[in-house]
């Protein structure tokens, strides 16, 4: 029997805490108006029946007759759910089926019999479900195998990498009747990521979004899940004029707001006030307001309070452009065999490759805001070079030591079938980027970090795949990179990042992905304050500069002045 951790990794299954189940049930039912008719309640991934148990108890309290319908692929979970629900509700219809909900539903056909394995009383449910309460799996479809991923993609018209909860959302929507209610826990990724564009569009097109509750890094689940709750009403012609949100994240930075003390996180969740709360020895910041659905190509949702919205607008209005207008943000190299290509101790190898193709590497482990750390000196075996701007691959016979080393790992390297199928040589790096760019000045930053680490590099180092980078192709672009470095490393832009992209992970770590950083606003480079930012950054980048803390304070004040807002405390 796999462990719970293995189950989560393999299937995306995460059990809902009972208090959270009760919270979601109350939220759904706060929008439900009973009409003395029996209703159907569905959980398409019911596990041990925690969500169905919660909402059914509350329906009984409201004197509502119901049928419970549940699906799960795990027989053991389903048996426990059946035992619990049948015991609790001997006088109500409980129809549970072992199987994959996504294999049963077919959104491309108007099926009368959607789930053949259910009892006759609840068999005909396509478009007839009144309430859905669910916590579907969060796992990427590719993790479940190519055949399954292809089946899901074809059935639901999906492209690229998608999380499993997206086809679940589509399937649940087809099961719901018009005006039916849904309360679903998903990953919060779809709220801000590029991969969530189609999810946001689908939800907005098919539902009146009643509430979105982003629970971020609150650690309500045993797994590393960053959850969000969606409460919606299925509507053919959705309006979404009064959609509201609540955000609750752990507050790791100092706050000037007065602390409100409560007993538990759920007390915060149920409290009608916003602010900074302390509960169970942790601080949480709660914000609420109306969702702003932006008319952009990525169908963005802004979860900002009125004061936050005004602050963001002031920053954007003061900007002359965004990073994406000026530079392409690239990802670093992808070897797909890091243990072979990247090492700290190349000298320990029997066949140490020639030094001319061992290149210093900027990586997540050694990058800082204003310097490269010496705590981990990494080098990459880089079998590529450039002639007239075109990427070439070395002739191994010209590098006998590297050849012997790579031959000792040939079986592993040749197992990268995708590289061979692409007509590449077996010893190549999968994504080497353009070798001619490494010699140019560049701004590098890690993909995930608890604080901004935008580093300006002129040392010709190569950038690892856990970092992103921008390159200056002309001398005029160098100052632009330095301005970006100063702005991006500031507390002001960290606050902007948190508010706009809503993507904080556990322990205050943030995702610094291309799609976010390209949207960073920049002041006009010709402003006096912008020129001062560049001057300060040059000093901070110099290894000989003393008292950098004072310079950082000056930088914070100058960045705030460039955007015409008050300076804010350092985010660290």
Secondary structure by P-SEA (a helix, b strand, c coil): cccaaaaaaaccbbbbcaaaaaaaaaaaaaacccccbbbbbbbcccccaaaaaaaaaaaaaacccbbbbbccccaaaaaaaaaaaaaacccbbbbbbcccccccccccccccccccccccccccccccccbbbbcccccccccccaaaaaaaaaaacccccccaaaaaaaaaaaaccccbbbbbbccccccccccaaaaaaaaaacccccbbbbbccccccccccbbbbbbbbbccccccccccbbbbcccccccccbbbbbccaaaaaacccccccccccbbbbbbbbbbbbccccccccccccaaaaaaaaaaaaaccccccccbbbbbcccccccccccccccccccccccccccccccccccccccccccccbbbbbccccccccbbbbccccccaaaaaaaaaaccccccaaaaaaacccccccccccccccccccbbbbbccccccccccccccccccccccccccccccaaaaaaaaaaaaacaaaaaaaaaacccccccccccccaaaaaaccccccccaaaaaaaaaaaaaacccccaaaaaaaaaaaaaaaaacbbbbcccc
